[in-house]
Amino acid sequence: MSEAKPTTPVTARPAATVLLLRDGPAGPEIFMVVRHREIEFAAGALVFPGGSVDAADAEIAAALGSGDPLAAFRVAAIREAFEESGLLLARTDSGIALDPTQGAAIAAAHRDALNAGSRGFAALLQAEGLRPDIDALVPFAHWVTPADLSKRFDTHFFLAPAPGGHAATHDGREAVDSIWITPGQALAEAEAGQRTLLFPTRLNLLRLAEAQSLGDAMSLAAGRPVVTVQPVLEVDAEGRKMLRIPVEAGYGGPLFPAGVRAMVPKVRPAG
């Protein structure tokens, strides 16, 4: 697979991704979806719920009165999580979290319309008397697509506990399958050729695999500074194409085999 280089750098589109976690018998499990094979971006890949930040997300964030510069990204992550998993990270105006019955009823009433574009997220929140629970999200990573690619995203990754007891299902539109899976299992299945992982997805799974529990994952993320990663393509002394990222980002090495840049079949730190 190849991609024509733009003559001038394309502006990276603001985007948000959320890693929804729960405790499982073998450690923390993460909700992931399989992208439709005919979709424009990441076709067929196993990904975390996420997507572009839109103007309505920024309006909701502004109405919350939060001074957090990432508030719009947090709102977008919560909206995308609901669209792609049916899990809604929200509280009532009085601060009460949704129980599973309420969550299921809200998903049944609004999710299809939201995914079809006939209803906005702000309208859902207003109709149900809810506020997005932006404080439930912990910043985890920040990735920017390399400047020479024609489709670019400026993506903030967040961790969040999945609402306990709520049912998660893929949307059947952009995603054709979904799974609760440990990071280690997702990586092993990709290594065996059973899954396709994007380069950032793989590295974030590797980092998440350090955690022994949901609480451990949240604590590790809260205590680690987020370092922006914008991979740079290099050619090493042996003529191999490599992607360089900051060591300070915490992914175990500065250089990784480039492979196919959008879809990296195997990623191991090099040198």
N, C-alpha and C positions, 0 to 999 in steps of 0.2 A: 504494500500500500504506500502511495506517495502523495504528497500534497504540494501544490504549487505555492511558492513563496510570494507573499504580497509585495508589491513594489514599495509601499510605505506601511509601517506597522499598523495593524488593525487595533482599534481601541478594545481593551479587554472588558467584557460585559460583567457587571457586578453579579455575583451568584452566591448562594448559600447552600450548605449541605449539613445534614444532621445525622449523627451516629446515635441511633436509638438503642439503648442497652437494657438488658435485664440479667439477673443472675441465673445461671443454669448449673446442672450437675457437674459439668466439666469446666466451670468458670464463666466469665461474662459472655453473653451471647448478644449478637448485633443483628438488627433487622436489615436485610438487604433485598433488593429487587433485581430481576433480570430484565434489561431493557429490550423492547421490541426490536426485532432484527431489521425492520424497515424504517426505524426512526432516524432522524438526522444525525444525532450525536450519540456516540458510545453504543451503537447498535449491538445487541446481543451480550453486552457486558453485565457482570454482576456489580451493582453499584449501591451506594447509600442514597436514600431519598434526598432530592435537592433540585435546584433550578435557579433561574434568573431572579434577581431582585427587580420588582417593578415599582412604578410610581405610587401605586396604591399601598404597597408595603411601607414606603417612606411616610405616607400620610397617616397610616395607622400608628407607626412608631412616633411621629410627632405628637399625635393626640394622646399618647401615653405619658408624655412629658418627661421622657427619659433623656438624660444627658449623655447616654452611652453612644459613642460614634458608630457602634455596630448595631444599634437598635433596629434599623431597617433590615439588616442582614438576619438578625434574630427573628423578626417577624416573618421574613421570607422563608427561613428554615422551618418555622412552625407551620406555615401555610403549606409548604411543599410536603412536609411530613404527613399532614392530614390528607392531602390529595393523593399521595402515593401509598400510604399505609392505613389510613383511616384513624390513626391515633392523633388525638388533638391535645396539645399541650396548652391548656387554657384553664382559667379560673373564673368563677363568678365575680361580679363587681364587688361582692363582699369578701373575696379572697378564698373561697372554698373550691377545692379541686373537684373535678368531675368524677363521679363513680362510673363503673363499667356500664350500667344501664343507661345513664345519661349520655355517655360517650357513644354508645351504639345508636341511640335515638337521634343524636345530632348527625352522625355519619349517614344514617338512613335518610334524613331529611335534607341534607345539604351537599353531600360529597359529589354525587353525580352532576348536580347543577354547577358546582364549582369547577369540576373537571371539564365540563362542556363549555365553560365560559359564560353561562347565562346568569351566574350569580357571583358576586365578588365576595372576598373574604371579609371585608368590612361589613357587608350586609348580613353575613352569617353571625358575626360577633354581636352586632346590634340586635338581631332577631332573638338571640339566645341569652343576651345580657352577659356577655363574656369579655374577658381581656386575655390576650395572648400572654402566656407565662414566660416572658423573656428571661426572667431570672433563673429559670430551670436549666438554661443552656450555659455550658462552660466552653469558652474558646479552646480549640484543640489544635488547629493548624490553619495556615494561610498559604494558598498556592496560586500563582499567576502563570497562565500559559505562556510558553516562550514567544518572544516578540516576532519571530519569523513565520509563525503559523497563521493561517487565514481565519480560523475560528478560535477565539480567545476568551478566557474567562478569568476573572479576579474573584477567587472563591474562598470564602471563610468557612471552615469546618467547625462544627460544635458537637460536644457530647451532651446527651440528655438521658435521664432515666425514662424508660417507657412507662406510661401510666399503668400501674399494677392492675392486672385482671382484665384489661381492655383487649379486644381482639384486633389483630393486625392482618390486613389482607392487601394484596396488590390491586391496582386500579383496573387492570385488564385493558388499558389503553396504551400508555407509554410503557408500562411494565406488564410482562406476560407471566411472571412467576415471582414468588417471594419465599424467603426462608429466614428462620432464626438460626444463626450459625456462629460458632466460636471463630475468632480471628484465625486461630491455628488451622481449623478445618477448612476455612475458605482458602487459605494459602496453600494447603496441601492439595486441595482439589484443583487449584489453578496449576500447581506444579505438575500434576498428573494429566493436565490437558483437558480436564472436565469443566473448567470455568475460564472465562476471559476476564482479566482485571486490567483496568487502567493503571498507569504508572503511579499516580497519586493514591489511588485506592489501595494498591498493594503496599506501598510504604506506610500508609496510615494504619493498615491492618497489622503490619509488622510491629509498629510502635504500640498499638493497642494490645497486642499479645503479651506485653510486659505485665499487664494487670492480672491479678488473681481473683478479683471480684468487681462488681459494679462500683462499690464504694471506693475500692482501690483505684479503679480507672478514673473516677471523678477527682479524687485527691491528687493523683499524678498529673492530670491535666491542669488542675487549678494551680499547682505549684511549679509549672514549667512555662517559661516565657514563650510566646508564639513568635517564631522567626519566619519572615516571609520567604517562600521558596519560589524562585523562577528559574527552572532548569535551563542550563546553557549547553548547547551541543559542542563537543570538542572531539578531536581526533588524537588518540594517544600515540606514543612512540612506535607502537606495533601496528598502527593504522586502523585501530578499532574505534568506532563511533561510541562516544560516551556522553552521558548527561551529568553535568556537575551541579550540585546543590550545596547550600551552606552546611558545613559540619554542625554549626550551632543549632540547626533545626532539629537535631536529635534523631536522625534516621540511620545512624551507624556508619556513615561513610560519605565522602564527598563525591565519589564517582560511581556511576552505575551504567551497565551496558545499555546502549540506546535501543537496540532491537528496532522494532517498528515504533515510532515515537508516540503515536496516539494509543496503541495497544501493545504493551510490552509483555511478551509471552513469559519471560523469565527474568527476574531481577535479583541480582546478588551484588552486594558491595564489591568494588574492585579496588585493589591496591590501596 
